[in-house]
Amino acid sequence: MKIDNVQAALNEFGKLVIDRAKSNLKKGGKYGSHNTSNKLTNSLRFETKEMPRSISFDFFAEDYWKFLDKGVKGKISSAKAPNSPYKFGSGKGKKGGLTEGIQRWVKARKFQFKDKKGKFMSYDSTAWLITRSIYAKGIRPTLFFTKPFEAAYKRLPQELVNDLKIDLEKIFNYSIKQPK
């Protein structure tokens, strides 16, 4: 397969994955509720670089894409994301990242719980209750990126897959990078 054809196939692959992932994030339901600021949607992109003897192909996204895509096990229960490699309370994540994100989401949506007397709680109290629940129970995987990736991978020309010996696991696990 000619290098021009390889690059064209990879560009088509990348465009298809990014377009469908962005579409998933823009939808309502399990995707849209996580994308209030459009920060993740706007960060999704891919890049192919032709070098003298090789082609480089990378996806780029905000760092938290993987938690939304694969889900996160809760500190108390892993029922929502039993197969996720991520878990709240492992000590590996950014301290306060979930709280900050939930506070922004609650304020952007003007979402407030009511107390037992029927009065609206503050945004901070509402965010704290939501954060506590998510931390304990986890986050369901959305597969907003995985599903488009797998579908586009199946559409790659078989010749390209054979010639370059593309390994789905390696591309998926190692090619997503934080934006520069």
Phi and psi restraints in degrees (value plus and minus 20) as a CYANA .aco file:
   2 LYS   PHI     -92.3   -52.3
   2 LYS   PSI     130.8   170.8
   3 ILE   PHI     -79.0   -39.0
   3 ILE   PSI     -56.7   -16.7
   4 ASP   PHI     -82.8   -42.8
   4 ASP   PSI     -60.2   -20.2
   5 ASN   PHI     -87.7   -47.7
   5 ASN   PSI     -58.0   -18.0
   6 VAL   PHI     -83.0   -43.0
   6 VAL   PSI     -69.1   -29.1
   7 GLN   PHI     -82.8   -42.8
   7 GLN   PSI     -61.2   -21.2
   8 ALA   PHI     -83.5   -43.5
   8 ALA   PSI     -62.0   -22.0
   9 ALA   PHI     -85.5   -45.5
   9 ALA   PSI     -61.2   -21.2
  10 LEU   PHI     -87.7   -47.7
  10 LEU   PSI     -58.1   -18.1
  11 ASN   PHI     -84.2   -44.2
  11 ASN   PSI     -62.1   -22.1
  12 GLU   PHI     -84.0   -44.0
  12 GLU   PSI     -61.7   -21.7
  13 PHE   PHI     -79.7   -39.7
  13 PHE   PSI     -71.5   -31.5
  14 GLY   PHI     -80.8   -40.8
  14 GLY   PSI     -64.0   -24.0
  15 LYS   PHI     -82.6   -42.6
  15 LYS   PSI     -63.3   -23.3
  16 LEU   PHI     -82.8   -42.8
  16 LEU   PSI     -66.3   -26.3
  17 VAL   PHI     -81.3   -41.3
  17 VAL   PSI     -69.7   -29.7
  18 ILE   PHI     -84.8   -44.8
  18 ILE   PSI     -64.6   -24.6
  19 ASP   PHI     -79.9   -39.9
  19 ASP   PSI     -64.4   -24.4
  20 ARG   PHI     -91.9   -51.9
  20 ARG   PSI     -57.1   -17.1
  21 ALA   PHI     -84.6   -44.6
  21 ALA   PSI     -63.2   -23.2
  22 LYS   PHI     -83.7   -43.7
  22 LYS   PSI     -59.9   -19.9
  23 SER   PHI     -81.5   -41.5
  23 SER   PSI     -62.8   -22.8
  24 ASN   PHI     -80.2   -40.2
  24 ASN   PSI     -61.9   -21.9
  25 LEU   PHI     -89.0   -49.0
  25 LEU   PSI     -50.8   -10.8
  26 LYS   PHI     -98.9   -58.9
  26 LYS   PSI     -39.2     0.8
  27 LYS   PHI     -88.3   -48.3
  27 LYS   PSI     141.3   181.3
  28 GLY   PHI     -96.0   -56.0
  28 GLY   PSI    -181.2  -141.2
  29 GLY   PHI      48.5    88.5
  29 GLY   PSI    -160.4  -120.4
  30 LYS   PHI     -86.8   -46.8
  30 LYS   PSI     -40.7    -0.7
  31 TYR   PHI    -109.2   -69.2
  31 TYR   PSI     -74.5   -34.5
  32 GLY   PHI     -81.2   -41.2
  32 GLY   PSI     -52.4   -12.4
  33 SER   PHI     -86.1   -46.1
  33 SER   PSI     -36.9     3.1
  34 HIS   PHI    -114.5   -74.5
  34 HIS   PSI     -21.9    18.1
  35 ASN   PHI    -144.7  -104.7
  35 ASN   PSI      25.0    65.0
  36 THR   PHI     -80.5   -40.5
  36 THR   PSI     -62.3   -22.3
  37 SER   PHI    -108.9   -68.9
  37 SER   PSI     -29.9    10.1
  38 ASN   PHI      44.8    84.8
  38 ASN   PSI      -9.2    30.8
  39 LYS   PHI     -80.4   -40.4
  39 LYS   PSI     -64.2   -24.2
  40 LEU   PHI     -87.7   -47.7
  40 LEU   PSI     -66.5   -26.5
  41 THR   PHI     -76.2   -36.2
  41 THR   PSI     -67.0   -27.0
  42 ASN   PHI     -88.3   -48.3
  42 ASN   PSI     -42.1    -2.1
  43 SER   PHI    -105.8   -65.8
  43 SER   PSI     -36.9     3.1
  44 LEU   PHI     -89.6   -49.6
  44 LEU   PSI     105.1   145.1
  45 ARG   PHI    -182.9  -142.9
  45 ARG   PSI     148.6   188.6
  46 PHE   PHI    -153.9  -113.9
  46 PHE   PSI     144.8   184.8
  47 GLU   PHI    -167.9  -127.9
  47 GLU   PSI     112.2   152.2
  48 THR   PHI    -136.6   -96.6
  48 THR   PSI     118.5   158.5
  49 LYS   PHI    -150.0  -110.0
  49 LYS   PSI     109.2   149.2
  50 GLU   PHI    -114.0   -74.0
  50 GLU   PSI     107.1   147.1
  51 MET   PHI    -137.6   -97.6
  51 MET   PSI     150.9   190.9
  52 PRO   PHI     -72.2   -32.2
  52 PRO   PSI     -60.0   -20.0
  53 ARG   PHI    -144.7  -104.7
  53 ARG   PSI      -8.6    31.4
  54 SER   PHI    -179.6  -139.6
  54 SER   PSI     152.4   192.4
  55 ILE   PHI    -147.0  -107.0
  55 ILE   PSI     113.6   153.6
  56 SER   PHI    -122.2   -82.2
  56 SER   PSI     118.6   158.6
  57 PHE   PHI    -157.5  -117.5
  57 PHE   PSI     104.4   144.4
  58 ASP   PHI    -159.0  -119.0
  58 ASP   PSI     127.8   167.8
  59 PHE   PHI    -123.4   -83.4
  59 PHE   PSI     128.9   168.9
  60 PHE   PHI    -150.0  -110.0
  60 PHE   PSI     122.2   162.2
  61 ALA   PHI    -183.3  -143.3
  61 ALA   PSI     142.4   182.4
  62 GLU   PHI     -75.5   -35.5
  62 GLU   PSI     128.6   168.6
  63 ASP   PHI     -78.3   -38.3
  63 ASP   PSI     -52.3   -12.3
  64 TYR   PHI     -98.9   -58.9
  64 TYR   PSI     -18.2    21.8
  65 TRP   PHI     -74.2   -34.2
  65 TRP   PSI     -60.5   -20.5
  66 LYS   PHI     -87.4   -47.4
  66 LYS   PSI     -51.9   -11.9
  67 PHE   PHI     -91.1   -51.1
  67 PHE   PSI     -58.9   -18.9
  68 LEU   PHI     -89.0   -49.0
  68 LEU   PSI     -61.6   -21.6
  69 ASP   PHI     -91.0   -51.0
  69 ASP   PSI     -70.6   -30.6
  70 LYS   PHI    -113.3   -73.3
  70 LYS   PSI     -31.1     8.9
  71 GLY   PHI      60.6   100.6
  71 GLY   PSI     153.6   193.6
  72 VAL   PHI    -160.3  -120.3
  72 VAL   PSI     112.4   152.4
  73 LYS   PHI     -90.3   -50.3
  73 LYS   PSI     124.7   164.7
  74 GLY   PHI     -99.2   -59.2
  74 GLY   PSI     144.0   184.0
  75 LYS   PHI     -83.6   -43.6
  75 LYS   PSI     -57.7   -17.7
  76 ILE   PHI    -117.7   -77.7
  76 ILE   PSI     -58.9   -18.9
  77 SER   PHI    -151.8  -111.8
  77 SER   PSI     120.6   160.6
  78 SER   PHI    -130.4   -90.4
  78 SER   PSI      -2.3    37.7
  79 ALA   PHI     -82.1   -42.1
  79 ALA   PSI     -54.4   -14.4
  80 LYS   PHI     -93.2   -53.2
  80 LYS   PSI     -51.7   -11.7
  81 ALA   PHI    -161.3  -121.3
  81 ALA   PSI      44.2    84.2
  82 PRO   PHI     -82.1   -42.1
  82 PRO   PSI     -45.7    -5.7
  83 ASN   PHI    -119.9   -79.9
  83 ASN   PSI     -15.6    24.4
  84 SER   PHI     -92.2   -52.2
  84 SER   PSI     121.8   161.8
  85 PRO   PHI    -100.4   -60.4
  85 PRO   PSI     -23.8    16.2
  86 TYR   PHI    -128.7   -88.7
  86 TYR   PSI     126.0   166.0
  87 LYS   PHI    -166.7  -126.7
  87 LYS   PSI     115.3   155.3
  88 PHE   PHI     -88.4   -48.4
  88 PHE   PSI     122.5   162.5
  89 GLY   PHI      65.3   105.3
  89 GLY   PSI      -9.5    30.5
  90 SER   PHI    -101.3   -61.3
  90 SER   PSI     -34.7     5.3
  91 GLY   PHI      63.8   103.8
  91 GLY   PSI     -16.5    23.5
  92 LYS   PHI    -116.6   -76.6
  92 LYS   PSI     -41.1    -1.1
  93 GLY   PHI    -107.5   -67.5
  93 GLY   PSI     154.0   194.0
  94 LYS   PHI     -91.7   -51.7
  94 LYS   PSI     110.0   150.0
  95 LYS   PHI     -88.4   -48.4
  95 LYS   PSI     107.5   147.5
  96 GLY   PHI      62.0   102.0
  96 GLY   PSI     -20.2    19.8
  97 GLY   PHI     -83.2   -43.2
  97 GLY   PSI     -61.9   -21.9
  98 LEU   PHI     -85.5   -45.5
  98 LEU   PSI     -64.7   -24.7
  99 THR   PHI     -79.8   -39.8
  99 THR   PSI     -66.6   -26.6
 100 GLU   PHI     -80.6   -40.6
 100 GLU   PSI     -65.2   -25.2
 101 GLY   PHI     -83.4   -43.4
 101 GLY   PSI     -63.4   -23.4
 102 ILE   PHI     -87.7   -47.7
 102 ILE   PSI     -59.8   -19.8
 103 GLN   PHI     -81.4   -41.4
 103 GLN   PSI     -63.2   -23.2
 104 ARG   PHI     -82.6   -42.6
 104 ARG   PSI     -63.1   -23.1
 105 TRP   PHI     -82.8   -42.8
 105 TRP   PSI     -66.8   -26.8
 106 VAL   PHI     -81.2   -41.2
 106 VAL   PSI     -65.3   -25.3
 107 LYS   PHI     -89.0   -49.0
 107 LYS   PSI     -59.7   -19.7
 108 ALA   PHI     -85.2   -45.2
 108 ALA   PSI     -55.4   -15.4
 109 ARG   PHI    -110.2   -70.2
 109 ARG   PSI     -25.5    14.5
 110 LYS   PHI      31.8    71.8
 110 LYS   PSI      30.4    70.4
 111 PHE   PHI    -122.5   -82.5
 111 PHE   PSI     106.2   146.2
 112 GLN   PHI    -161.6  -121.6
 112 GLN   PSI     117.7   157.7
 113 PHE   PHI     -99.6   -59.6
 113 PHE   PSI     144.8   184.8
 114 LYS   PHI    -127.7   -87.7
 114 LYS   PSI     127.5   167.5
 115 ASP   PHI    -103.7   -63.7
 115 ASP   PSI    -195.5  -155.5
 116 LYS   PHI     -83.6   -43.6
 116 LYS   PSI     -44.6    -4.6
 117 LYS   PHI    -108.4   -68.4
 117 LYS   PSI     -22.8    17.2
 118 GLY   PHI      70.3   110.3
 118 GLY   PSI     -14.9    25.1
 119 LYS   PHI    -107.0   -67.0
 119 LYS   PSI     125.2   165.2
 120 PHE   PHI     -88.9   -48.9
 120 PHE   PSI     116.3   156.3
 121 MET   PHI    -100.3   -60.3
 121 MET   PSI     143.4   183.4
 122 SER   PHI     -89.6   -49.6
 122 SER   PSI     141.8   181.8
 123 TYR   PHI     -80.7   -40.7
 123 TYR   PSI     -59.9   -19.9
 124 ASP   PHI     -84.1   -44.1
 124 ASP   PSI     -61.4   -21.4
 125 SER   PHI     -86.0   -46.0
 125 SER   PSI     -62.4   -22.4
 126 THR   PHI     -81.7   -41.7
 126 THR   PSI     -66.3   -26.3
 127 ALA   PHI     -82.0   -42.0
 127 ALA   PSI     -59.6   -19.6
 128 TRP   PHI     -82.9   -42.9
 128 TRP   PSI     -64.2   -24.2
 129 LEU   PHI     -83.5   -43.5
 129 LEU   PSI     -62.7   -22.7
 130 ILE   PHI     -85.5   -45.5
 130 ILE   PSI     -65.1   -25.1
 131 THR   PHI     -79.8   -39.8
 131 THR   PSI     -64.5   -24.5
 132 ARG   PHI     -80.4   -40.4
 132 ARG   PSI     -62.2   -22.2
 133 SER   PHI     -85.7   -45.7
 133 SER   PSI     -66.2   -26.2
 134 ILE   PHI     -82.6   -42.6
 134 ILE   PSI     -63.8   -23.8
 135 TYR   PHI     -78.7   -38.7
 135 TYR   PSI     -62.0   -22.0
 136 ALA   PHI     -96.7   -56.7
 136 ALA   PSI     -61.1   -21.1
 137 LYS   PHI    -119.8   -79.8
 137 LYS   PSI     -40.4    -0.4
 138 GLY   PHI      74.2   114.2
 138 GLY   PSI    -194.1  -154.1
 139 ILE   PHI    -146.6  -106.6
 139 ILE   PSI     109.1   149.1
 140 ARG   PHI     -87.3   -47.3
 140 ARG   PSI     123.5   163.5
 141 PRO   PHI     -89.1   -49.1
 141 PRO   PSI     120.0   160.0
 142 THR   PHI    -118.4   -78.4
 142 THR   PSI     -46.5    -6.5
 143 LEU   PHI      37.1    77.1
 143 LEU   PSI       9.8    49.8
 144 PHE   PHI     -80.7   -40.7
 144 PHE   PSI     -47.2    -7.2
 145 PHE   PHI    -123.0   -83.0
 145 PHE   PSI     -60.8   -20.8
 146 THR   PHI     -78.9   -38.9
 146 THR   PSI     -67.3   -27.3
 147 LYS   PHI     -82.4   -42.4
 147 LYS   PSI     -67.8   -27.8
 148 PRO   PHI     -82.8   -42.8
 148 PRO   PSI     -56.8   -16.8
 149 PHE   PHI     -81.3   -41.3
 149 PHE   PSI     -69.7   -29.7
 150 GLU   PHI     -85.0   -45.0
 150 GLU   PSI     -59.9   -19.9
 151 ALA   PHI     -85.2   -45.2
 151 ALA   PSI     -63.3   -23.3
 152 ALA   PHI     -88.7   -48.7
 152 ALA   PSI     -55.9   -15.9
 153 TYR   PHI     -80.9   -40.9
 153 TYR   PSI     -59.9   -19.9
 154 LYS   PHI     -84.6   -44.6
 154 LYS   PSI     -44.5    -4.5
 155 ARG   PHI    -108.5   -68.5
 155 ARG   PSI     -28.6    11.4
 156 LEU   PHI     -81.3   -41.3
 156 LEU   PSI     121.9   161.9
 157 PRO   PHI     -78.3   -38.3
 157 PRO   PSI     112.9   152.9
 158 GLN   PHI     -77.4   -37.4
 158 GLN   PSI     -54.6   -14.6
 159 GLU   PHI     -80.4   -40.4
 159 GLU   PSI     -61.8   -21.8
 160 LEU   PHI     -85.2   -45.2
 160 LEU   PSI     -64.7   -24.7
 161 VAL   PHI     -80.7   -40.7
 161 VAL   PSI     -64.7   -24.7
 162 ASN   PHI     -89.2   -49.2
 162 ASN   PSI     -66.7   -26.7
 163 ASP   PHI     -83.3   -43.3
 163 ASP   PSI     -63.0   -23.0
 164 LEU   PHI    -113.6   -73.6
 164 LEU   PSI     -26.0    14.0
 165 LYS   PHI      29.8    69.8
 165 LYS   PSI      31.5    71.5
 166 ILE   PHI     -87.2   -47.2
 166 ILE   PSI     109.3   149.3
 167 ASP   PHI    -125.8   -85.8
 167 ASP   PSI      91.8   131.8
 168 LEU   PHI     -72.8   -32.8
 168 LEU   PSI     -64.9   -24.9
 169 GLU   PHI     -82.0   -42.0
 169 GLU   PSI     -65.3   -25.3
 170 LYS   PHI     -83.8   -43.8
 170 LYS   PSI     -65.1   -25.1
 171 ILE   PHI     -82.2   -42.2
 171 ILE   PSI     -67.9   -27.9
 172 PHE   PHI     -86.7   -46.7
 172 PHE   PSI     -64.3   -24.3
 173 ASN   PHI    -101.1   -61.1
 173 ASN   PSI     -44.0    -4.0
 174 TYR   PHI    -136.9   -96.9
 174 TYR   PSI     -30.1     9.9
 175 SER   PHI    -112.6   -72.6
 175 SER   PSI     -33.0     7.0
 176 ILE   PHI     -99.2   -59.2
 176 ILE   PSI     106.9   146.9
 177 LYS   PHI    -149.1  -109.1
 177 LYS   PSI     137.6   177.6
 178 GLN   PHI     -91.2   -51.2
 178 GLN   PSI     130.3   170.3
 179 PRO   PHI     -83.8   -43.8
 179 PRO   PSI     131.3   171.3
